[in-house]
Amino acid sequence: MDAPEALREFLSYVVANLIDHPQQATIAIGTNINGAVAYRVQLAPEDVRHVIGKNGMTISAIRSLLNTAAAKHGIKISLKVGSAREDDAEAALEMPQAEA
């Protein structure tokens, strides 16, 4: 198993144990413009707060663990967490408006 996939498995395990609806969670892997491995976690809207935590402490701890593990493999990572509704709203804002 390569490093990005191993990190995804770890992230999946941690997130699944924090949320109420693990069947609705998805983790996408890509590469950002800086060449870092980018993880995008999509959750049910009511689960996002569990993963973010009070004052962002939980997500900060998850990022620290992922960054430490990634550094051992010589890679950089980025992690974003959101809900499907937030992603739909972001996509609507990014779509160009049709001219009349």
N, C-alpha and C positions, 0 to 999 in steps of 0.2 A: 504494500500500500504506500503510495507516495505521500509526501508531507501535507500538501493541501487537503487531500482526502482524509487523512488522519485527523487533521485539525477540524475538518467539517464534522467528523464523527464525534469528536470531543464536544464541539459546540452544540451539536444535536442532543447529546446526552445531558448537558448542563441545562439547556433551554427547556427540554421536555420535562425535567424535574422541577421547573419553576412555574410552569403554566397549567391552566385548567383544561385547555383544549389542544393537546399535542397533535391530534389528527388534523388540525387546521394549520399547523406550522409548516413552513417550507424554508429551506436554506438554499439560496442560489450562489454559485461560485463563478467569479469572473476575474478579469484583470483590469485594474484602473490605468489611467494615463501615466502614472508613475512607475508602472510595472509591478505594483504590489498585488497580491492575491486579495480580491475583494469578496467579502461574504455579505450577503443581503438576507436578513431574517425577516420573514413576513409572518405575522401572527394575527389571531383574532383580536379585534380592537380592545376587548376587555383584558387580554393577556399582556399587552404591551407594558402596562404599568408594573407588572410583576417582574419583568425582565429589566426594565429601566431602574426600578428601585427608588427609594427615597433619596432625593437630591442626586440621582444618577449614580449612586454608590454601587449598585449591583452590576450595571453594565460596565462601569469602570473596572470593577474587579474581573469581570469576564474578559474584557479587552487586555488587561494586564497579564492574565494567564495565557491568552492566545498569543500575545506579543512575545512573551518569554519562550513559549514552545516554538514559535516560528523562528525566533532568533537562533535557537539550537540547530535548526535546519537551514539557516542562512537565507531565510525569506522574510519579506515584509508583508504585513496584512493590513486590511482595513475592514471595519465591521459597522454595518448599519442595521438598525432595527426599526420596523414600522408595521403598520397594519395595512390590510388591503384597501380599506377606505382612504387612508392617507395617501397611498400610492395613486389611487384613482383621482384624488383631488390634485396631486402634484402633476399628473399627466394632463389634466384639463387646463392647468395654468400654463403649461409649457406648449400647448398646441397653438399654432398661429390662428388668429381670427380671420375669417373669410371677409374679403372686402366687398362692399355693396356696389 
